[in-house]
């Protein structure tokens, strides 16, 4: 086996090649997907804040406030878990011997 072929994926196994680079076939990259997910978490936080303000002004519904705050809390917990997994993966890669 030649040194140049180490690390290459054989052409008969295209499913192992992974998704197309972000510039091809309209597939978003990992960074774009992560940014979009964080934007959604932020939107949930803002919706919870808006519901809280409405209830404080006597115009809102407590049930809707509770639902909005719970959605925001779940979104933040998921984002935190994803961040923790990314940090763990980074630390694992950094521990690999070269």
Contact map, one row per residue, 1 for C-alpha under 8 A:
11101100000000000000000000000000000000000000000000000000000000000000000000000000000000000000000000
11111100000000000000000000000000000000000000000000000000000000000000000000000000000000000000000000
11111100000000000000000000000000000000000000000000000000000000000000000000000000000000000000000000
01111100000000000000000000000000000000000000000000000000000000000000000000000000000000000000000000
11111111000000000000000000000000000000000000000000000000000000000000000000000000000000000000000000
11111111000000000000000000000000000000000000000000000000000000000000000000000000000000000000000000
00001111100000000000000000000000000000000000000000000000000000000000000000000000000000000000000000
00001111110000000000000000000000000000000000000000000000000000000000000000000000000000000000000000
00000011111011011000000000000000000000000000000000000000000000000000000000000000000000000000000000
00000001111111000000000000000000000000000000000000000000000000000000000000000000000000000000000000
00000000111111000000000000000000000000000000000000000000000000000000000000000000000000000000000000
00000000011111000000000000000000000000000000000000000000000000000000000000000000000000000000000000
00000000111111111000000000000000000000000000000000000000000000000000000000000000000000000000000000
00000000111111111100000000000000000000000000000000000000000000000000000000000000000000000000000000
00000000000011111100000000000000000000000000000000000000000000000000000000000000000000000000000000
00000000100011111100000000000000000000000000000000000000000000000000000000000000000000000000000000
00000000100011111110000000000000000000000000000000000000000000000000000000000000000000000000000000
00000000000001111111000000000000000000000000000000000000000000000000000000000000000000000000000000
00000000000000001111100000100000000000000000000000000000000000000000000000000000000000000000000000
00000000000000000111111110100000000000000000000000000000000000000000000000000000000000000000000000
00000000000000000011111100101000000000000000000000000000000000000000000000000000000000000000000000
00000000000000000001111111111000000000000000000000000000000000000000000000000000000000000000000000
00000000000000000001111111110000000000000000000000000000000000000000000000000000000000000000000000
00000000000000000001111111100000000000000000000000000000000000000000000000000000000000000000000000
00000000000000000001011111100000000000000000000000000000000000000000000000000000000000000000000000
00000000000000000000011111110000000000000000000000000000000000000000000000000000000000000000000000
00000000000000000011111111111000000000000000000000000000000000000000000000000000000000000000000000
00000000000000000000011001111101100000000000000000000000000000000000000000000000000000000000000000
00000000000000000000110000111111100000000000000000000000000000000000000000000000000000000000000000
00000000000000000000000000011111110000000000000000000000000000000000000000000000000000000000000000
00000000000000000000000000001111111000000000000000000000000000000000000000000000000000000000000000
00000000000000000000000000011111111100000000000000000000000000000000000000000000000000000000000000
00000000000000000000000000011111111110000000000000000000000000000000000000000000000000000000000000
00000000000000000000000000000111111111000000000000000000000000000000000000000000000000000000000000
00000000000000000000000000000011111111100000000000000000000000000000000000000000000000000000000000
00000000000000000000000000000001111111110000000000000000000000000000000000000000000000000000000000
00000000000000000000000000000000111111111000000000000000000000000000000000000000000000000000000000
00000000000000000000000000000000011111111100000000000000000000000000000000000010000000000000000000
00000000000000000000000000000000001111111110000000000000000000000000000000000000000000000000000000
00000000000000000000000000000000000111111111000000000000000000000000000000000000000000000000000000
00000000000000000000000000000000000011111111100000000000000000000000000100110010000000000000000000
00000000000000000000000000000000000001111111110000000000000000000000000000000000000000000000000000
00000000000000000000000000000000000000111111111000000000000000000000000000000000000000000000000000
00000000000000000000000000000000000000011111111100000000000000000001001100100000000000000000000000
00000000000000000000000000000000000000001111111110000000000000000000100100000000000000000000000000
00000000000000000000000000000000000000000111111111000000000000000000000000000000000000000000000000
00000000000000000000000000000000000000000011111111100000000000000001000000000000000000000000000000
00000000000000000000000000000000000000000001111111110000000000001001100100000000000000000000000000
00000000000000000000000000000000000000000000111111111000000000000000100000000000000000000000000000
00000000000000000000000000000000000000000000011111111100000000000000000000000000000000000000000000
00000000000000000000000000000000000000000000001111111110000110011001000000000000000000000000000000
00000000000000000000000000000000000000000000000111111111000100001000000000000000000000000000000000
00000000000000000000000000000000000000000000000011111111100000000000000000000000000000000000000000
00000000000000000000000000000000000000000000000001111111111100000000000000000000000000000000000000
00000000000000000000000000000000000000000000000000111111111111001000000000000000000000000000000000
00000000000000000000000000000000000000000000000000011111111100000000000000000000000000000000000000
00000000000000000000000000000000000000000000000000001111111100000000000000000000000000000000000000
00000000000000000000000000000000000000000000000000000111111100000000000000000000000000000000000000
00000000000000000000000000000000000000000000000000000111111110000000000000000000000000000000000000
00000000000000000000000000000000000000000000000000110111111111011000000000000000000000000000000000
00000000000000000000000000000000000000000000000000100010001111111000000000000000000000000000000000
00000000000000000000000000000000000000000000000000000010000111111100000000000000000000000000000000
00000000000000000000000000000000000000000000000000000000000011111110000000000000000000000000000000
00000000000000000000000000000000000000000000000000100000000111111111000000000000000000000000000000
00000000000000000000000000000000000000000000000100110010000111111111100000000000000000000000000000
00000000000000000000000000000000000000000000000000000000000001111111110000000000000000000000000000
00000000000000000000000000000000000000000000000000000000000000111111111000000000000000000000000000
00000000000000000000000000000000000000000001001100100000000000011111111100000000000000000000000000
00000000000000000000000000000000000000000000100110000000000000001111111110000000000000000000000000
00000000000000000000000000000000000000000000000000000000000000000111111111000000000000000000000000
00000000000000000000000000000000000000000001000000000000000000000011111111100000000000000000000000
00000000000000000000000000000000000000001001100100000000000000000001111111110000000000000000000000
00000000000000000000000000000000000000000000000000000000000000000000111111111000000000000000000000
00000000000000000000000000000000000000000000000000000000000000000000011111111100000000000000000000
00000000000000000000000000000000000000001001000000000000000000000000001111111110000000000000000000
00000000000000000000000000000000000000001000000000000000000000000000000111111111000000000000000000
00000000000000000000000000000000000000000000000000000000000000000000000011111111100000000000000000
00000000000000000000000000000000000000000000000000000000000000000000000001111111110000000000000000
00000000000000000000000000000000000001001000000000000000000000000000000000111111111000000000000000
00000000000000000000000000000000000000000000000000000000000000000000000000011111111100000000000000
00000000000000000000000000000000000000000000000000000000000000000000000000001111111110000000000000
00000000000000000000000000000000000000000000000000000000000000000000000000000111111111000000000000
00000000000000000000000000000000000000000000000000000000000000000000000000000011111111100000000000
00000000000000000000000000000000000000000000000000000000000000000000000000000001111111110000000000
00000000000000000000000000000000000000000000000000000000000000000000000000000000111111111000000000
00000000000000000000000000000000000000000000000000000000000000000000000000000000011111111100000000
00000000000000000000000000000000000000000000000000000000000000000000000000000000001111111110000000
00000000000000000000000000000000000000000000000000000000000000000000000000000000000111111111000000
00000000000000000000000000000000000000000000000000000000000000000000000000000000000011111111100000
00000000000000000000000000000000000000000000000000000000000000000000000000000000000001111111110000
00000000000000000000000000000000000000000000000000000000000000000000000000000000000000111111111000
00000000000000000000000000000000000000000000000000000000000000000000000000000000000000011111111100
00000000000000000000000000000000000000000000000000000000000000000000000000000000000000001111111100
00000000000000000000000000000000000000000000000000000000000000000000000000000000000000000111111100
00000000000000000000000000000000000000000000000000000000000000000000000000000000000000000011111110
00000000000000000000000000000000000000000000000000000000000000000000000000000000000000000001111111
00000000000000000000000000000000000000000000000000000000000000000000000000000000000000000000001111
00000000000000000000000000000000000000000000000000000000000000000000000000000000000000000000000111
